[in-house]
């Protein structure tokens, strides 16, 4: 079946396809509006890398001091190396 619209011959399938595309676009607009992502997570804490490295180095110094004391005691007890 063919229709004449504004002097042009258009098939029923073409009209149906145009209507389907129009309906799809409208549905897509509604979906985009209702399905938007909302950020609800808390912001991540920023880390001061220089401060973290300083704390690590302090912890390493404390560990080394404790190991030196332990090694001294082990040596005094005869377990030295």
C-alpha positions in Angstrom: 0.0 0.0 0.0 1.3 3.5 -0.9 0.3 6.9 0.4 0.8 10.3 -1.0 2.0 12.8 1.5 2.7 16.3 0.3 3.1 15.0 -3.2 5.5 12.2 -2.4 4.7 8.5 -2.5 5.5 6.8 0.8 4.9 3.1 1.6 3.1 2.0 4.8 6.4 0.3 5.9 8.2 3.6 5.6 5.6 5.4 7.7 5.6 2.5 10.3 9.4 2.7 10.5 9.4 6.5 11.0 6.8 6.1 13.8 8.9 3.3 15.4 12.0 5.5 15.3 10.0 8.4 16.8 8.6 6.2 19.6 12.1 4.8 20.3 13.6 8.3 20.5 10.9 9.3 23.0 11.4 6.2 25.1 15.1 6.8 25.1 14.7 10.4 26.3 12.4 9.2 29.2 14.9 6.5 30.1 17.8 8.9 30.1 15.9 11.2 32.4 14.8 8.6 34.9 17.9 6.4 34.9 20.6 9.1 35.6 23.4 8.0 37.9 23.5 9.8 41.2 26.8 9.7 43.1 26.1 8.7 46.7 29.5 7.5 47.8 31.6 9.6 50.1 34.6 11.3 48.6 37.8 9.4 49.1 40.3 10.8 51.6 43.3 12.4 50.0 46.6 11.0 51.2 49.7 13.2 51.7 52.3 10.9 50.2 55.2 12.8 51.6 53.8 12.5 55.1 53.0 8.8 54.6 56.7 8.2 53.5 57.9 10.1 56.6 55.8 8.0 58.9 57.0 4.8 57.2 60.7 5.9 57.6 60.0 6.6 61.3 58.5 3.1 61.7 61.5 1.5 60.0 63.9 3.4 62.3 61.9 2.2 65.4 62.0 -1.4 64.0 65.7 -1.2 63.4 66.3 0.1 67.0 64.2 -2.6 68.5 66.0 -5.3 66.4 69.4 -3.9 67.6 68.3 -4.2 71.2 67.0 -7.8 70.6 70.2 -8.8 68.9 72.2 -7.4 71.8 70.2 -9.4 74.3 70.4 -12.6 72.2 74.2 -12.1 72.0 74.4 -11.7 75.8 72.4 -14.9 76.2 74.7 -16.8 73.9 72.5 -16.9 70.9 74.5 -14.3 68.9 75.6 -14.7 65.4 
